[in-house]
Amino acid sequence: MAGLYIHIPFCKSRCIYCGFYSTTSLQLQDRYVEALCREMEMRSKDGKKQRNDGERERISTIYLGGGTPSLLSEANLHRLFDAIGNTFSLADLKETTIECNPDDITEDYASILSRLPVNRVSMGAQTFSDDRLHFLHRRHTAEEVGRAVERLRNVGIENISIDLMFGFPGETLDDWQQDINAALSLDVEHISAYCLMYEEGTPLYRMANTLKPIDDETERLMYDTLIDRLSRADYEHYEISNFASLRKSHDAKRSSLRSLHNSNYWNSTPYIGLGAAAHSFDIVSRQWNISNIHTYIESIEQGIVPCEREIIDADTRYNDLITTALRTREGIILSSLKEKYRHYLLDNAKSAIERGLLTIDDDRIHLTRQGLFVSDDVMSDLVWV
């Protein structure tokens, strides 16, 4: 089984922090969706040839990300889901997520979602301060987040995730506490939270010299506060930036409200990526489509998937494990590693273990609470060079 990711790159306007591929060429929507459906068909035929069988690939999760998937028309959403159902086997489908902007979730749009096979919505709330939303160039207001959640509840969406951001220039710990309070008041099933990043190539990066980023100690206090507050509210901290409600989970292992699709990435489960700039992974290789909507559409119309492919060797597979599985609560199963990599990992982990940044429980090595904040540094010491 695999996860299916579909990249919807359309945005009405670009947020200053976003490093994902996007475009404001909304007039290309119909052609782009047609290209997605054709890529699906081409990839399916290629897969059947490689497997030498006639069976459709089994999909366990679907994720429409972006960009802003909630800009797609109802007709185009139905075209996409019809194509998915005609191309893949959905007998094992457990989760279908669509990313939405809060201001796009009108009563009519919520009704549209209720007529689609969508059972999870991920919203970019980011902050509940209208001033900070304006700084980010977000289109919605703080008030619209609550209205969006209510409208989704009214049509039966029972799995809602919101994204939060902290570490704004000038933001105080009290400001961040208020954002956490607002998020908890929504009683959503999942919360993802990230520190504001000045990613190269973004407008925010170009503004960096005119801004005063928060200091490391304040950032750490904000992250610690987040973990403490969400833990007390019965959210499971299952990945560095992700928290799933345990109180609402009916799963025997109390983990059913984790993002199953994103867990594919951290657990090295194969996934198929469709659309401009989308990535795919099939254990032995990874593939990425061109990050240009015009070239993507034109190539697909000519029967060519415009992509590059990399074969993954054993060293790269080990490094991928370090930078994905180590992000999770469970960490890395030591016995799953070949002997040379297990010895290398344990040798290079000694310093981090002594400093209380990593720990070993039975057969698993994972980050400690203290190690979470410096995870990038810890991982860089463990990669194969």
Number of C-alpha atoms within 10 A of each C-alpha: 15 20 26 23 23 23 22 28 27 25 19 14 14 19 18 19 19 18 16 12 17 23 19 13 13 14 9 14 17 15 14 24 19 18 23 25 21 19 23 24 17 16 15 18 14 12 16 14 11 9 10 9 9 11 12 15 16 17 23 21 23 27 24 22 19 22 24 23 22 25 21 16 14 15 10 16 18 16 16 18 16 13 17 19 11 13 19 17 16 18 9 12 15 14 19 20 23 20 22 23 23 24 18 18 23 15 15 11 16 21 16 18 22 16 11 14 13 19 17 22 23 23 23 19 25 23 26 24 17 14 12 18 18 13 15 19 14 20 15 17 19 20 13 18 24 17 17 21 23 16 18 23 14 14 15 13 18 16 21 21 27 23 18 22 19 24 22 21 15 11 15 15 17 10 17 23 15 14 22 21 14 16 22 15 10 15 15 17 23 22 27 21 19 15 15 18 17 18 15 12 12 17 17 22 15 14 12 13 9 8 13 11 17 16 10 11 9 14 21 15 12 21 22 15 16 20 21 13 16 20 16 10 14 14 23 23 21 18 21 19 19 22 25 27 23 22 13 18 16 11 10 7 8 15 17 16 23 24 24 19 22 15 17 18 17 19 16 16 16 19 24 21 20 24 29 28 23 22 21 19 21 15 13 12 14 17 18 21 20 19 18 16 21 14 13 23 25 16 17 20 15 8 13 14 24 20 16 11 13 11 12 16 10 12 13 14 15 19 17 18 20 22 18 19 21 26 24 21 16 15 25 22 17 18 10 11 14 11 11 8 19 15 13 13 20 15 11 16 19 14 14 19 19 10 11 14 21 23 19 16 10 8 11 15 22 22 27 17 14 13 19 22 18 13 18 12 12 23 19 13 15 20 19 16 8
